Amino acid sequence: MARAPTTLDPFNAIAEKKRRQVLEALADGERPVNDLVASLGWPQPQVSKHLDVLKKVGLVSVRRLSRQRLYKLNADQLKPIHDWVKTFERFWQHQLDRVKERAEAKAKKVQVPK
């Protein structure tokens, strides 16, 4: 079965590592394209291409301010992705619990008596 076009599916859109990096760059707030170009270190057409895909699937929005285009993360649109991934949390949660138990046990052994 053919994959859904990236422009229609947020899951496919974030499958691309560079688009995830764009989302991370927007996590702290609205930014103009030139800021993203500078922080990501990519050519402007590449940043714009990824922003366009993310905009089409609703993960980012854009507004114009004078001659600038300001992009903003639509975090609420990531909720379905978060909810889906959360269904698999049980597979790694027990490992995190074991790591915590080992660290606590090791800390008790290392404590210096007073």
C-alpha positions as CSV (number, residue, x, y, z in Angstrom):
1,M,0.0,0.0,0.0
2,A,1.3,3.4,-0.9
3,R,2.2,5.9,1.8
4,A,0.0,8.9,2.3
5,P,1.5,12.1,0.9
6,T,3.6,13.9,3.4
7,T,1.5,17.0,2.9
8,L,-1.6,15.3,4.3
9,D,-0.2,13.3,7.2
10,P,1.6,14.8,10.3
11,F,3.1,11.4,11.1
12,N,4.8,11.3,7.7
13,A,5.8,14.9,8.0
14,I,7.6,14.4,11.3
15,A,9.2,11.2,10.0
16,E,11.8,13.5,8.3
17,K,14.5,14.3,10.9
18,K,15.0,17.9,9.5
19,R,11.3,18.7,10.0
20,R,11.6,17.5,13.6
21,Q,14.5,19.8,14.0
22,V,12.4,22.7,12.7
23,L,9.7,21.9,15.2
24,E,12.3,21.8,18.0
25,A,13.6,25.2,16.9
26,L,10.0,26.6,17.1
27,A,9.4,25.1,20.5
28,D,10.5,28.3,22.3
29,G,8.2,30.5,20.3
30,E,7.5,32.3,17.1
31,R,10.5,32.9,14.8
32,P,11.1,34.5,11.5
33,V,12.6,32.4,8.7
34,N,15.9,34.1,8.8
35,D,16.3,33.2,12.5
36,L,15.6,29.6,11.6
37,V,18.1,29.6,8.8
38,A,20.8,31.0,11.1
39,S,20.1,28.6,14.0
40,L,19.7,25.5,11.9
41,G,22.6,26.4,9.5
42,W,20.6,25.3,6.4
43,P,20.1,27.2,3.2
44,Q,16.9,29.4,3.2
45,P,15.1,27.4,0.5
46,Q,15.6,24.2,2.5
47,V,14.1,25.7,5.6
48,S,11.2,27.2,3.6
49,K,10.5,23.8,2.0
50,H,10.3,22.1,5.4
51,L,8.2,24.9,6.9
52,D,5.8,24.6,3.9
53,V,5.3,20.9,4.6
54,L,4.7,21.5,8.3
55,K,2.3,24.3,7.5
56,K,0.3,22.1,5.1
57,V,-0.2,19.4,7.8
58,G,-1.1,22.1,10.4
59,L,2.0,21.6,12.7
60,V,3.1,25.2,12.2
61,S,1.3,28.4,11.3
62,V,2.6,31.6,9.7
63,R,1.7,35.3,10.0
64,R,3.1,38.2,8.1
65,L,4.6,41.2,10.0
66,S,5.7,43.8,7.5
67,R,8.0,41.9,5.1
68,Q,8.7,39.0,7.5
69,R,7.0,35.7,7.8
70,L,6.8,34.6,11.4
71,Y,6.4,30.8,12.0
72,K,4.9,29.4,15.2
73,L,4.5,25.8,16.4
74,N,0.9,24.5,16.7
75,A,1.7,22.2,19.6
76,D,-1.9,21.1,20.0
77,Q,-1.6,19.5,16.6
78,L,1.1,17.2,18.0
79,K,-1.2,15.8,20.6
80,P,-2.4,12.9,18.4
81,I,1.2,11.9,17.8
82,H,2.0,12.1,21.5
83,D,-1.1,10.0,22.4
84,W,-0.1,7.4,19.8
85,V,3.5,7.1,21.1
86,K,2.3,7.1,24.7
87,T,0.5,3.7,24.0
88,F,4.0,2.2,23.8
89,E,5.3,3.7,27.0
90,R,4.8,0.5,28.9
91,F,7.6,-1.1,26.8
92,W,10.3,1.3,28.2
93,Q,8.8,2.3,31.5
94,H,9.9,-0.8,33.3
95,Q,13.5,-0.2,32.0
96,L,13.4,3.3,33.4
97,D,12.2,1.9,36.8
98,R,15.1,-0.6,36.8
99,V,17.7,2.2,36.0
100,K,16.3,4.3,38.9
101,E,16.4,1.3,41.3
102,R,20.1,0.6,40.4
103,A,21.1,4.2,40.8
104,E,19.4,4.4,44.2
105,A,21.1,1.2,45.3
106,K,24.5,2.4,44.1
107,A,24.0,5.8,45.9
108,K,23.3,3.9,49.2
109,K,26.5,2.0,48.8
110,V,28.6,5.1,48.1
111,Q,27.3,7.2,51.0
112,V,30.0,8.2,53.3
113,P,29.3,7.4,57.0
114,K,29.2,10.4,59.3
